[in-house]
């Protein structure tokens, strides 16, 4: 029997063709009448079958819609995943439990929501269900968006007629749900949306703290701009930061919405005088923040500014440390967003306090940095003097970041019947290290006028430094040049390198006890005789002790290779080659100071 409508229609068309052929015969007879009656009967049956099929299909569609609506409205969390554990469908209760909309969770691996200690068990139960078990039940914890729920998870395989793909349904039955009891008719249990909003505010403050503690944020403009961008991305459309500099208020940062071409308006807001904004004046006068949930005055930032921004709500808080107001932070939300509320005001007041503390620390750091740089200028010669029979060259790099404020130095100066030179560095950072190196440099210049031996000069400076009790040690190497002879003395410094005309490299002995370590310490001394074309090179720990991106040390071995390639070159070329090689080694990220001093016997 034919049950397929298209096949039945084809057979009926064939019968109609045969009847038409019989009509054309000379004597169709009674059989033709019977066939025509049969054709009419079949056509009526076919029409009824078509109507019945459409009714069934319409019923199936209505049934599918009902099932989908039932799935969404189920009062227990249900997750549908494929055989690999990837989420394909979730219902409304699952979204409420996990605190994320369906669009965020779809396509994500479900095991990532399962507690780490239970993931292996989950995989085992999932495999068992896929291989024939009717269902599997076990207890675990689901964690997402800062929430943790202990649930009884029931896994069942889904078989859908007409669909070859297998699916698995997971029903999560919470076992540790605790609802706070209301003590009175007017008290309401806080909902999840309020909890999630509080968690987001806490997370934003934590991110702001990490940003302000970053090393690069130790420069005030960088910190302000980064903080404004973070707040603009997370909680506002416009962010404006106004701060005091040299006694007057300046507009330090304006961050507009990222999704709109507002360059002209941004420039206009940047050009406005912040002292003329009523809301800024109010915050400065009261020392406390203010929130406008519904804007009734579009002149709070200046005439017509808020209207052109299409602002819906505004919030302004002081930037300061409580005792001192350093500026004002203003945030604006557009009309199509949820307005600022009191919870936002509390969070932004805390953000303003954090920013104020960071700015105060930055300004103190900047003052100390400037003092250290001033001191350091006094321990570095502006130019190198001419030493008869020698060519000289030197380089000093301060490094970068807060670690750059250090105490390395070099100098070339006259001594009795010759010339002296020194290179060294304090085991410390900041203005104290710079002042100690200035003391050592000045002391060596004074003592060397009366001393014939650099070792004796270092010994006297060491004893004087011990008496000062600075707590800092200084590594130094000093040389006295008289004719072709160079007398070297070392106080805990790296050994000097001697570059020969044929490319060979030899190292001096170095060693000794650092200055300031103990009274009466005797430096290590030795004497070299330089031939024409030989180059003596002294270098700091900031060169050979520096680390590359992978943690490897620059070291004397690499320095030897660079020097060997510079055979026969003047000191200036040698210094430049070392600079370029060190920059390549450190990936253009030089953090430490680096000092190099060279002397080449020219005749």
VEXTIKE-429915 format. One record per residue (C-alpha): z, y, x; residue in three letters. Coordinates in Angstrom, 3 decimals, m for minus. Example, Ala and Ser with C-alpha at 12.3 -4.5 7.8 and 13.67 -1.06 7.14 Angstrom:
BEGIN
- c3  c2  c1  res
- 7.800  m4.500  12.300  ALA
- 7.140  m1.060  13.670  SER
This chain:
BEGIN
- c3  c2  c1  res
- 0.000  0.000  0.000  UNK
- m0.920  3.447  1.248  UNK
- 2.043  5.773  1.608  UNK
- 0.433  8.359  3.895  UNK
- m1.006  11.192  1.821  UNK
- m3.826  12.095  4.250  UNK
- m5.016  8.446  4.328  UNK
- m4.859  8.248  0.535  UNK
- m6.949  11.405  0.258  UNK
- m9.582  9.930  2.613  UNK
- m9.800  6.694  0.558  UNK
- m10.115  8.714  m2.648  UNK
- m12.974  10.760  m1.154  UNK
- m14.770  7.510  m0.264  UNK
- m14.405  6.229  m3.839  UNK
- m15.831  9.528  m5.200  UNK
- m18.859  9.142  m2.921  UNK
- m19.521  5.571  m4.162  UNK
- m19.249  6.718  m7.807  UNK
- m21.803  9.473  m7.127  UNK
- m24.171  6.866  m5.650  UNK
- m23.798  4.625  m8.737  UNK
- m24.714  7.522  m11.035  UNK
- m28.073  7.818  m9.326  UNK
- m28.984  4.156  m10.167  UNK
- m31.136  3.426  m13.178  UNK
- m28.408  1.497  m15.062  UNK
- m24.887  2.358  m13.986  UNK
- m23.362  0.386  m16.875  UNK
- m19.781  0.269  m18.141  UNK
- m18.413  m0.293  m14.630  UNK
- m19.108  3.349  m13.792  UNK
- m16.965  4.525  m16.685  UNK
- m14.079  2.391  m15.462  UNK
- m14.399  3.720  m11.897  UNK
- m14.449  7.339  m13.089  UNK
- m11.282  6.689  m15.094  UNK
- m9.653  5.129  m12.028  UNK
- m10.633  8.193  m9.903  UNK
- m9.062  10.563  m12.394  UNK
- m5.872  8.480  m12.491  UNK
- m5.644  8.416  m8.690  UNK
- m6.138  12.167  m8.414  UNK
- m3.282  12.766  m10.858  UNK
- m1.036  10.420  m8.841  UNK
- m2.009  12.157  m5.609  UNK
- m1.123  15.598  m7.023  UNK
- 2.265  14.310  m8.175  UNK
- 2.949  12.830  m4.716  UNK
- 2.155  16.197  m3.102  UNK
- 4.549  18.061  m5.389  UNK
- 7.290  15.485  m4.737  UNK
- 6.854  15.812  m0.952  UNK
- 7.137  19.621  m1.067  UNK
- 10.332  19.328  m3.082  UNK
- 11.799  16.932  m0.476  UNK
- 10.816  19.239  2.419  UNK
- 12.339  22.257  0.687  UNK
- 15.500  20.280  0.104  UNK
- 15.641  19.265  3.792  UNK
- 15.346  22.899  4.920  UNK
- 18.137  23.930  2.597  UNK
- 20.208  21.028  3.903  UNK
- 19.611  22.082  7.534  UNK
- 20.667  25.658  6.766  UNK
- 23.822  24.385  5.087  UNK
- 24.641  22.171  8.082  UNK
- 24.149  25.057  10.543  UNK
- 26.381  27.323  8.481  UNK
- 29.015  24.595  8.233  UNK
- 28.909  24.089  12.026  UNK
- 29.460  27.804  12.642  UNK
- 32.323  28.032  10.137  UNK
- 34.234  24.911  11.202  UNK
- 37.903  25.883  11.794  UNK
- 38.074  23.829  15.039  UNK
- 36.188  24.531  18.316  UNK
- 33.042  22.392  18.636  UNK
- 30.706  22.414  21.631  UNK
- 27.328  20.650  21.691  UNK
- 26.054  19.815  25.173  UNK
- 23.200  17.837  26.661  UNK
- 23.614  14.674  28.736  UNK
- 24.083  16.788  31.875  UNK
- 27.056  18.624  30.397  UNK
- 25.180  21.930  29.850  UNK
- 26.299  23.855  26.748  UNK
- 23.576  24.083  24.070  UNK
- 25.514  25.190  20.975  UNK
- 29.020  26.479  20.213  UNK
- 30.571  27.490  16.931  UNK
- 32.508  30.636  16.088  UNK
- 35.918  29.054  16.694  UNK
- 34.895  28.068  20.252  UNK
- 33.829  31.649  20.984  UNK
- 37.177  32.899  19.663  UNK
- 39.154  30.348  21.694  UNK
- 37.368  31.077  24.993  UNK
- 37.038  34.819  24.450  UNK
- 33.255  34.974  25.033  UNK
- 30.263  35.254  22.691  UNK
- 27.902  32.311  22.293  UNK
- 25.152  34.088  24.228  UNK
- 27.353  34.181  27.344  UNK
- 28.302  30.482  27.299  UNK
- 24.972  28.899  26.323  UNK
- 23.183  27.350  29.272  UNK
- 26.348  27.148  31.399  UNK
- 27.812  23.837  32.666  UNK
- 30.744  22.875  30.464  UNK
- 32.682  21.235  33.375  UNK
- 33.187  24.728  34.858  UNK
- 35.467  25.449  31.886  UNK
- 37.508  22.295  32.495  UNK
- 40.558  22.422  34.783  UNK
- 39.608  21.371  38.329  UNK
- 42.053  18.456  38.327  UNK
- 40.433  17.031  35.152  UNK
- 36.742  17.443  35.965  UNK
- 36.353  13.952  37.415  UNK
- 37.978  12.473  34.284  UNK
- 35.665  14.539  32.084  UNK
- 32.594  13.240  33.947  UNK
- 33.864  9.666  33.586  UNK
- 34.433  9.992  29.826  UNK
- 31.053  11.688  29.331  UNK
- 29.287  8.851  31.151  UNK
- 31.148  6.238  29.084  UNK
- 30.112  7.908  25.803  UNK
- 26.475  8.120  26.916  UNK
- 26.519  4.421  27.823  UNK
- 27.609  3.163  24.454  UNK
- 31.221  4.019  23.715  UNK
- 31.563  5.487  20.250  UNK
- 33.857  8.288  21.383  UNK
- 36.346  9.253  24.111  UNK
- 39.567  11.244  23.787  UNK
- 41.655  12.766  26.578  UNK
- 43.891  15.767  27.218  UNK
- 42.845  18.559  29.580  UNK
- 42.955  22.322  30.050  UNK
- 40.142  24.785  29.395  UNK
- 40.187  28.018  31.406  UNK
- 37.975  31.064  30.873  UNK
- 38.289  34.876  30.985  UNK
- 41.861  34.644  32.211  UNK
- 42.901  32.347  29.359  UNK
- 44.165  28.767  29.701  UNK
- 44.400  26.346  26.749  UNK
- 45.733  22.799  26.753  UNK
- 43.480  20.837  24.372  UNK
- 42.756  17.309  23.254  UNK
- 39.043  16.864  23.904  UNK
- 37.092  14.389  21.742  UNK
- 33.603  13.459  22.988  UNK
- 31.037  11.802  20.685  UNK
- 27.355  11.039  21.178  UNK
- 24.956  12.616  18.682  UNK
- 21.895  10.725  17.443  UNK
- 19.446  12.932  15.566  UNK
- 16.590  11.274  13.634  UNK
- 13.178  12.291  14.906  UNK
- 14.588  13.843  18.105  UNK
- 14.447  11.639  21.247  UNK
- 16.971  13.838  23.099  UNK
- 20.585  12.745  23.188  UNK
- 23.394  15.240  22.731  UNK
- 27.181  15.051  23.017  UNK
- 29.600  16.871  20.729  UNK
- 32.972  17.938  22.137  UNK
- 35.752  18.837  19.721  UNK
- 38.585  20.801  21.375  UNK
- 41.846  20.453  19.466  UNK
- 44.418  22.944  20.910  UNK
- 47.824  21.363  21.522  UNK
- 49.795  24.384  22.815  UNK
- 48.992  27.133  20.323  UNK
- 51.961  29.451  19.865  UNK
- 51.711  32.353  17.463  UNK
- 54.381  35.088  17.762  UNK
- 56.497  35.276  14.654  UNK
- 56.582  38.611  12.854  UNK
- 60.150  39.820  12.379  UNK
- 59.257  42.081  9.493  UNK
- 56.549  42.671  6.911  UNK
- 55.170  45.660  8.817  UNK
- 54.841  43.827  12.127  UNK
- 51.504  42.281  12.902  UNK
- 50.649  39.616  15.445  UNK
- 48.428  41.139  18.163  UNK
- 44.892  39.790  17.987  UNK
- 42.823  38.353  20.809  UNK
- 40.565  41.403  21.059  UNK
- 43.540  43.596  22.017  UNK
- 44.668  41.017  24.581  UNK
- 41.205  40.839  26.107  UNK
- 40.942  44.638  26.251  UNK
- 44.270  44.813  28.089  UNK
- 43.094  42.120  30.511  UNK
- 39.881  44.045  31.203  UNK
- 41.838  47.229  31.905  UNK
- 44.111  45.352  34.302  UNK
- 41.097  43.821  36.062  UNK
- 39.470  47.251  36.408  UNK
- 42.587  48.693  38.067  UNK
- 42.727  45.745  40.458  UNK
- 39.080  46.262  41.438  UNK
- 39.698  49.971  41.938  UNK
- 42.636  49.191  44.237  UNK
- 40.520  46.849  46.371  UNK
- 37.778  49.463  46.556  UNK
- 40.154  52.208  47.738  UNK
- 41.661  49.918  50.392  UNK
- 38.263  49.072  51.862  UNK
- 37.738  50.357  55.396  UNK
- 34.586  52.303  54.469  UNK
- 36.516  54.148  51.743  UNK
- 38.718  55.852  54.336  UNK
- 36.324  58.770  54.120  UNK
- 37.159  60.885  51.075  UNK
- 33.621  61.504  49.706  UNK
- 32.835  57.789  49.916  UNK
- 35.983  56.830  48.002  UNK
- 35.375  59.407  45.254  UNK
- 31.767  58.386  44.697  UNK
- 32.551  54.667  44.725  UNK
- 35.464  55.076  42.312  UNK
- 33.343  57.193  39.955  UNK
- 30.540  54.623  39.979  UNK
- 32.963  51.781  39.243  UNK
- 34.504  53.632  36.298  UNK
- 31.056  54.627  35.036  UNK
- 29.850  51.043  35.125  UNK
- 32.919  49.603  33.401  UNK
- 34.446  52.085  30.963  UNK
- 32.436  55.312  30.531  UNK
- 28.937  56.818  30.380  UNK
- 29.613  59.996  32.363  UNK
- 32.216  60.341  35.137  UNK
- 33.003  63.694  36.785  UNK
- 35.402  64.162  39.720  UNK
- 36.637  67.654  40.660  UNK
- 38.903  68.053  43.720  UNK
- 40.578  70.853  45.647  UNK
- 39.203  71.656  49.100  UNK
- 40.392  74.619  51.154  UNK
- 42.365  75.913  48.199  UNK
- 39.528  75.994  45.614  UNK
- 38.244  73.474  43.093  UNK
- 34.927  71.781  43.903  UNK
- 32.775  69.342  41.912  UNK
- 32.819  66.286  44.175  UNK
- 30.969  63.641  42.118  UNK
- 28.908  63.374  38.922  UNK
- 27.868  59.879  37.801  UNK
- 25.514  59.859  34.765  UNK
- 24.541  56.901  32.525  UNK
- 22.496  54.386  34.489  UNK
- 20.135  53.677  31.579  UNK
- 18.856  57.202  30.944  UNK
- 16.652  59.609  32.929  UNK
- 19.203  62.424  33.040  UNK
- 18.413  63.972  36.400  UNK
- 18.011  67.506  35.012  UNK
- 21.256  67.333  33.026  UNK
- 23.061  65.751  35.975  UNK
- 21.986  68.606  38.249  UNK
- 23.126  71.117  35.628  UNK
- 26.567  69.492  35.381  UNK
- 26.850  69.391  39.181  UNK
- 26.096  73.128  39.362  UNK
- 28.800  74.132  36.852  UNK
- 32.001  75.719  38.127  UNK
- 34.772  73.192  37.325  UNK
- 37.319  76.013  37.096  UNK
- 35.471  77.219  33.977  UNK
- 35.858  73.926  32.076  UNK
- 38.712  74.259  29.509  UNK
- 39.668  70.571  29.684  UNK
- 39.920  70.708  33.494  UNK
- 42.146  73.792  33.264  UNK
- 44.361  72.092  30.686  UNK
- 44.931  69.044  32.914  UNK
- 45.674  71.219  35.961  UNK
- 48.107  73.359  33.970  UNK
- 50.033  70.493  32.345  UNK
- 49.716  67.937  35.146  UNK
- 49.048  65.214  32.561  UNK
- 46.014  63.579  30.977  UNK
- 44.408  64.248  27.608  UNK
- 42.174  62.215  25.307  UNK
- 39.788  63.468  22.585  UNK
- 38.890  60.479  20.411  UNK
- 36.779  62.621  18.084  UNK
- 35.229  65.654  19.761  UNK
- 35.590  68.795  17.690  UNK
- 34.832  71.227  20.534  UNK
- 31.620  70.706  22.510  UNK
- 32.639  73.406  25.002  UNK
- 35.391  71.436  26.769  UNK
- 33.190  71.013  29.848  UNK
- 31.224  74.222  29.382  UNK
- 29.098  75.720  26.588  UNK
- 26.908  73.049  24.946  UNK
- 27.353  70.471  27.740  UNK
- 28.943  67.758  25.617  UNK
- 26.417  68.231  22.835  UNK
- 23.535  67.793  25.294  UNK
- 25.237  64.686  26.652  UNK
- 25.493  63.338  23.067  UNK
- 29.209  62.808  23.779  UNK
- 31.411  61.063  21.248  UNK
- 34.779  61.050  23.028  UNK
- 36.294  62.458  26.215  UNK
- 39.218  61.677  28.481  UNK
- 40.551  63.677  31.454  UNK
- 43.378  62.785  33.864  UNK
- 44.831  64.352  37.012  UNK
- 43.993  63.017  40.454  UNK
- 47.279  63.246  42.301  UNK
- 50.487  61.713  43.535  UNK
- 52.851  63.108  40.900  UNK
- 54.170  65.906  43.110  UNK
- 50.719  67.213  44.016  UNK
- 47.574  67.485  41.885  UNK
- 44.485  67.077  44.044  UNK
- 41.877  67.263  41.288  UNK
- 40.775  66.102  37.834  UNK
- 38.871  62.997  36.736  UNK
- 36.860  63.407  33.495  UNK
- 35.180  60.539  31.607  UNK
- 32.787  60.805  28.651  UNK
- 31.573  58.142  26.196  UNK
- 28.471  58.604  24.058  UNK
- 28.516  58.698  20.262  UNK
- 27.335  55.108  19.789  UNK
- 30.335  53.641  21.684  UNK
- 33.923  52.904  20.729  UNK
- 35.895  56.114  21.429  UNK
- 38.578  56.398  24.105  UNK
- 42.112  55.649  22.926  UNK
- 45.677  55.943  24.178  UNK
- 45.418  52.624  26.037  UNK
- 42.431  53.982  27.956  UNK
- 44.379  57.153  28.745  UNK
- 47.247  55.145  30.254  UNK
- 44.871  53.073  32.356  UNK
- 42.935  56.111  33.627  UNK
- 46.138  57.997  34.474  UNK
- 47.058  55.057  36.714  UNK
- 43.542  55.157  38.222  UNK
- 43.945  58.878  38.927  UNK
- 47.275  58.217  40.650  UNK
- 45.711  55.507  42.827  UNK
- 42.833  57.792  43.742  UNK
- 45.297  60.583  44.592  UNK
- 47.298  58.323  46.924  UNK
- 44.082  57.193  48.604  UNK
- 42.908  60.783  49.088  UNK
- 46.241  61.822  50.591  UNK
- 46.064  58.908  53.031  UNK
- 42.439  59.748  53.849  UNK
- 43.249  63.362  54.622  UNK
- 46.171  62.359  56.832  UNK
- 43.962  59.863  58.624  UNK
- 41.293  62.520  59.095  UNK
- 43.800  64.953  60.616  UNK
- 45.024  62.308  63.056  UNK
- 41.450  61.328  63.862  UNK
- 40.520  64.910  64.667  UNK
- 43.609  65.257  66.869  UNK
- 42.734  62.051  68.707  UNK
- 39.144  63.174  69.206  UNK
- 40.375  66.484  70.621  UNK
- 42.612  64.633  73.046  UNK
- 39.825  62.232  73.916  UNK
- 37.471  65.098  74.726  UNK
- 39.930  66.085  77.431  UNK
- 39.745  62.674  79.145  UNK
- 35.950  62.440  79.371  UNK
- 34.027  64.590  81.874  UNK
- 31.246  66.754  80.485  UNK
- 29.010  65.962  83.482  UNK
- 29.245  63.739  86.537  UNK
- 29.436  65.539  89.905  UNK
- 26.983  64.739  92.699  UNK
- 28.369  62.266  95.256  UNK
- 26.455  62.554  98.558  UNK
- 24.417  59.417  99.200  UNK
- 24.979  58.027  95.668  UNK
- 23.391  58.177  92.247  UNK
- 25.757  57.950  89.272  UNK
- 25.489  57.375  85.526  UNK
- 27.986  56.651  82.769  UNK
- 28.082  56.022  79.015  UNK
- 30.852  56.084  76.445  UNK
- 30.573  54.987  72.806  UNK
- 33.505  55.637  70.434  UNK
- 32.615  52.751  68.140  UNK
- 32.868  53.088  64.344  UNK
- 35.499  53.015  61.603  UNK
- 39.229  53.584  62.056  UNK
- 39.270  51.280  65.071  UNK
- 37.127  53.845  66.906  UNK
- 40.128  56.097  67.641  UNK
- 41.102  54.508  70.939  UNK
- 41.991  55.327  74.505  UNK
- 39.144  54.416  76.866  UNK
- 38.177  56.908  79.582  UNK
- 36.308  57.401  82.846  UNK
- 36.234  60.154  85.472  UNK
- 34.720  61.132  88.840  UNK
- 36.672  63.588  91.000  UNK
- 37.048  64.762  94.631  UNK
- 39.655  63.152  96.912  UNK
- 40.607  63.760  100.552  UNK
- 37.442  63.243  102.675  UNK
- 35.479  61.714  99.835  UNK
- 35.168  61.065  96.122  UNK
- 37.165  59.091  93.604  UNK
- 36.274  57.431  90.329  UNK
- 38.278  55.689  87.606  UNK
- 37.632  53.704  84.426  UNK
- 40.285  52.435  82.058  UNK
- 41.653  52.052  78.594  UNK
- 45.020  51.990  76.784  UNK
- 46.112  48.931  74.834  UNK
- 46.427  50.914  71.618  UNK
- 44.673  53.203  69.124  UNK
- 44.994  56.698  67.781  UNK
- 46.245  59.957  69.160  UNK
- 49.089  58.308  71.100  UNK
- 46.645  56.145  73.060  UNK
- 44.438  59.174  73.721  UNK
- 47.426  61.191  74.995  UNK
- 48.510  58.367  77.352  UNK
- 45.026  58.055  78.830  UNK
- 44.936  61.828  79.306  UNK
- 48.229  61.520  81.214  UNK
- 46.815  58.747  83.440  UNK
- 43.586  60.599  84.135  UNK
- 45.363  63.844  84.998  UNK
- 47.956  62.022  87.089  UNK
- 45.315  60.241  89.157  UNK
- 43.526  63.498  89.853  UNK
- 46.759  65.119  91.083  UNK
- 48.055  62.152  93.117  UNK
- 44.663  61.366  94.701  UNK
- 44.578  64.756  96.435  UNK
- 47.339  63.545  98.799  UNK
- 46.674  59.790  98.893  UNK
- 44.156  57.941  101.084  UNK
- 44.418  54.645  99.200  UNK
- 43.581  54.206  95.494  UNK
- 46.166  51.434  95.221  UNK
- 48.955  53.807  96.227  UNK
- 47.674  56.399  93.748  UNK
- 47.767  53.806  90.950  UNK
- 51.270  52.687  91.958  UNK
- 52.675  56.224  91.650  UNK
- 50.980  56.806  88.287  UNK
- 52.359  53.450  87.080  UNK
- 55.940  54.406  87.983  UNK
- 55.579  57.747  86.215  UNK
- 54.206  56.004  83.095  UNK
- 57.090  53.528  83.050  UNK
- 59.577  56.425  83.089  UNK
- 57.820  57.989  80.072  UNK
- 58.524  54.770  78.095  UNK
- 55.495  55.181  75.828  UNK
- 55.320  51.486  75.021  UNK
- 51.595  51.463  75.823  UNK
- 49.932  49.754  78.769  UNK
- 46.798  51.025  80.504  UNK
- 44.212  48.845  82.267  UNK
- 42.466  50.825  84.995  UNK
- 40.200  50.422  88.028  UNK
- 40.082  53.174  90.683  UNK
- 37.754  53.545  93.665  UNK
- 37.655  55.929  96.626  UNK
- 34.228  56.459  98.220  UNK
- 34.023  57.482  101.860  UNK
- 30.582  57.101  103.395  UNK
- 29.270  53.612  102.668  UNK
- 32.752  52.182  102.093  UNK
- 34.314  51.865  98.667  UNK
- 38.020  51.064  98.417  UNK
- 38.824  49.488  95.005  UNK
- 42.183  49.107  93.272  UNK
- 42.724  47.316  89.942  UNK
- 45.610  47.454  87.463  UNK
- 44.826  44.618  85.057  UNK
- 41.169  45.665  84.733  UNK
- 37.991  43.603  84.597  UNK
- 36.442  43.032  88.051  UNK
- 33.656  45.407  89.090  UNK
- 30.112  43.984  89.292  UNK
- 27.844  44.515  92.324  UNK
- 24.092  44.417  91.638  UNK
- 22.032  43.579  94.747  UNK
- 18.430  44.772  95.319  UNK
- 17.092  41.207  94.921  UNK
- 18.695  40.812  91.458  UNK
- 21.769  38.919  92.591  UNK
- 25.086  39.828  90.975  UNK
- 28.523  39.447  92.559  UNK
- 31.902  40.338  91.068  UNK
- 34.898  41.924  92.786  UNK
- 38.354  40.384  92.466  UNK
- 39.880  42.701  89.844  UNK
- 43.270  41.663  88.475  UNK
- 46.609  43.350  89.075  UNK
- 49.338  44.406  86.627  UNK
- 48.497  46.998  83.918  UNK
- 49.983  50.473  84.317  UNK
- 53.241  51.067  82.448  UNK
- 54.241  47.402  82.470  UNK
- 56.911  47.431  85.175  UNK
- 58.121  49.845  87.828  UNK
- 57.026  49.091  91.391  UNK
- 54.011  46.957  90.352  UNK
- 51.448  46.753  93.171  UNK
- 47.747  46.950  92.161  UNK
- 45.171  44.506  93.518  UNK
- 43.009  46.154  96.216  UNK
- 39.851  45.276  98.157  UNK
- 37.154  47.058  100.132  UNK
- 33.358  46.881  99.748  UNK
- 30.575  48.203  101.954  UNK
- 27.519  49.177  99.945  UNK
- 24.060  48.878  101.422  UNK
- 21.138  51.025  100.290  UNK
- 19.916  49.991  96.840  UNK
- 23.148  48.218  95.835  UNK
- 24.764  49.299  92.553  UNK
- 28.464  49.107  91.704  UNK
- 29.175  48.828  87.984  UNK
- 32.523  49.188  86.199  UNK
- 32.848  48.356  82.496  UNK
- 35.519  48.283  79.797  UNK
- 36.865  45.466  77.665  UNK
- 35.040  47.039  74.729  UNK
- 31.812  45.735  76.305  UNK
- 32.578  42.208  77.536  UNK
- 35.296  41.576  74.923  UNK
- 33.199  42.580  71.903  UNK
- 32.256  39.981  69.301  UNK
- 28.891  39.321  67.702  UNK
- 28.294  38.644  63.985  UNK
- 28.970  34.949  64.577  UNK
- 32.238  35.540  66.448  UNK
- 30.850  34.859  69.930  UNK
- 32.018  37.002  72.865  UNK
- 29.644  39.204  74.881  UNK
- 31.278  38.199  78.181  UNK
- 30.432  38.555  81.874  UNK
- 27.722  35.871  81.704  UNK
- 25.530  37.929  79.379  UNK
- 26.278  41.067  81.394  UNK
- 25.096  39.263  84.545  UNK
- 21.783  38.385  82.883  UNK
- 21.210  42.000  81.846  UNK
- 22.025  43.290  85.340  UNK
- 19.708  40.779  86.986  UNK
- 16.817  42.178  84.956  UNK
- 17.644  45.690  86.244  UNK
- 17.246  44.953  89.978  UNK
- 16.039  48.018  91.880  UNK
- 16.463  50.352  88.880  UNK
- 18.404  53.645  89.041  UNK
- 21.853  53.830  87.354  UNK
- 20.538  55.628  84.259  UNK
- 18.124  52.773  83.512  UNK
- 20.852  50.182  84.095  UNK
- 23.211  51.910  81.666  UNK
- 20.511  52.195  78.990  UNK
- 19.608  48.506  79.330  UNK
- 23.260  47.541  78.801  UNK
- 23.495  49.816  75.748  UNK
- 20.402  48.320  74.111  UNK
- 21.441  44.736  74.825  UNK
- 24.920  45.337  73.427  UNK
- 23.488  46.923  70.286  UNK
- 21.207  43.927  69.759  UNK
- 24.119  41.540  70.380  UNK
- 26.414  43.232  67.847  UNK
- 23.727  43.722  65.196  UNK
- 23.944  47.533  65.297  UNK
- 27.580  47.284  64.175  UNK
- 29.607  48.505  67.146  UNK
- 33.281  48.636  66.144  UNK
- 34.998  48.976  69.520  UNK
- 34.793  51.633  72.188  UNK
- 32.531  50.853  75.102  UNK
- 32.553  52.488  78.552  UNK
- 30.266  51.833  81.544  UNK
- 30.255  53.657  84.932  UNK
- 27.701  52.964  87.710  UNK
- 27.252  54.127  91.329  UNK
- 24.151  53.249  93.379  UNK
- 23.872  53.690  97.142  UNK
- 20.662  55.696  97.587  UNK
- 20.509  55.796  101.398  UNK
